[in-house]
Amino acid sequence: MARVPAPVTVITTMVDGVPIGTTVSAFASLSIAPPMAFLALDNRGGMIGRVRDAGRIGINILAAGQEEIAIRFARRDLPDRFAGLAWHDDHGLPRIDGAVAWLRCEQLQLLPGGDHTVILAHVDDAATAGDHSLGYHLRTFRDVGPAT
Ligand SMILES: Cc1cc2nc3c(=O)[nH]c(=O)nc-3n(C[C@H](O)[C@H](O)[C@H](O)COP(=O)(O)O)c2cc1C
């Protein structure tokens, strides 16, 4: 699977006013009408239970250069992954500044997927900023953007 070029996103939600988030590469566009996205969360992590409870998520598609954010949102030893990070509240969901795209998803379908849970997310709002996305391939972060 390391040979599959992957996007790098941070999935976020809010729990009692506290922002939480997790780095996720298992993400893809799913449907245009209605607009939907696909992602998968590990059942052994803490995020899936919070997403199940909240019923809504933000999807931050990271920009090239945001490797540090990808790593910090995968760390298990950080009590507050948002500490010192530039982000803001977007309709009650944590939106990371500088991300190349943002999806606000208000309705989720959760399906079993082995040791992961597949989430089919209805996209209620979308925004883009820039063309250079962060990619992940052969366990290395890459700048994925138009050729210069
Ligand atoms: C580049 C990268 C991609 C990742 N992709 C996923 C993913 O698709 N799904 C997932 O559940 N975890 C993924 N992880 C691992 C989680 O971010 C990590 O296990 C995290 O500590 C889980 O946090 P949680 O306990 O808040 O769920 C990825 C980590 C990295 C660095």
The ligand as an SDF file (V2000), in Angstrom:
LIG
                    3D

 31 33  0  0  0  0  0  0  0  0999 V2000
    0.3710   10.0010    6.5420 C   0  0  0  0  0  0  0  0  0  0  0  0
   -0.5570    9.3280    7.5230 C   0  0  0  0  0  0  0  0  0  0  0  0
   -1.7490    8.7840    7.0820 C   0  0  0  0  0  0  0  0  0  0  0  0
   -2.6410    8.1790    7.9770 C   0  0  0  0  0  0  0  0  0  0  0  0
   -3.8330    7.6820    7.5030 N   0  0  0  0  0  0  0  0  0  0  0  0
   -4.7420    7.1670    8.3750 C   0  0  0  0  0  0  0  0  0  0  0  0
   -6.0340    6.7570    7.9170 C   0  0  0  0  0  0  0  0  0  0  0  0
   -6.3470    6.8060    6.7260 O   0  0  0  0  0  0  0  0  0  0  0  0
   -6.9260    6.3040    8.8360 N   0  0  0  0  0  0  0  0  0  0  0  0
   -6.6090    6.2310   10.1720 C   0  0  0  0  0  0  0  0  0  0  0  0
   -7.4750    5.8220   10.9700 O   0  0  0  0  0  0  0  0  0  0  0  0
   -5.3860    6.5730   10.6270 N   0  0  0  0  0  0  0  0  0  0  0  0
   -4.4550    7.0710    9.7650 C   0  0  0  0  0  0  0  0  0  0  0  0
   -3.2210    7.4620   10.2170 N   0  0  0  0  0  0  0  0  0  0  0  0
   -2.8480    7.1940   11.6070 C   0  0  0  0  0  0  0  0  0  0  0  0
   -3.5110    8.0990   12.6240 C   0  0  0  0  0  0  0  0  0  0  0  0
   -3.3520    9.4820   12.2800 O   0  0  0  0  0  0  0  0  0  0  0  0
   -2.8700    7.8600   14.0190 C   0  0  0  0  0  0  0  0  0  0  0  0
   -2.9640    6.4940   14.3290 O   0  0  0  0  0  0  0  0  0  0  0  0
   -3.4880    8.6900   15.1040 C   0  0  0  0  0  0  0  0  0  0  0  0
   -2.6730    8.6340   16.2770 O   0  0  0  0  0  0  0  0  0  0  0  0
   -4.8760    8.2190   15.4680 C   0  0  0  0  0  0  0  0  0  0  0  0
   -5.4220    9.1700   16.3330 O   0  0  0  0  0  0  0  0  0  0  0  0
   -6.7670    8.9610   17.1480 P   0  0  0  0  0  0  0  0  0  0  0  0
   -6.4410    8.1210   18.3330 O   0  0  0  0  0  0  0  0  0  0  0  0
   -7.1770   10.3570   17.4910 O   0  0  0  0  0  0  0  0  0  0  0  0
   -7.7600    8.2740   16.2410 O   0  0  0  0  0  0  0  0  0  0  0  0
   -2.3190    8.0950    9.3560 C   0  0  0  0  0  0  0  0  0  0  0  0
   -1.1010    8.6460    9.7940 C   0  0  0  0  0  0  0  0  0  0  0  0
   -0.2440    9.2650    8.9030 C   0  0  0  0  0  0  0  0  0  0  0  0
    1.0530    9.8690    9.4020 C   0  0  0  0  0  0  0  0  0  0  0  0
  1  2  1  0
  2  3  1  0
  2 30  2  0
  3  4  2  0
  4  5  1  0
  4 28  1  0
  5  6  2  0
  6  7  1  0
  6 13  1  0
  7  8  2  0
  7  9  1  0
  9 10  1  0
 10 11  2  0
 10 12  1  0
 12 13  2  0
 13 14  1  0
 14 15  1  0
 14 28  1  0
 15 16  1  0
 16 17  1  0
 16 18  1  0
 18 19  1  0
 18 20  1  0
 20 21  1  0
 20 22  1  0
 22 23  1  0
 23 24  1  0
 24 25  2  0
 24 26  1  0
 24 27  1  0
 28 29  2  0
 29 30  1  0
 30 31  1  0
M  END
$$$$
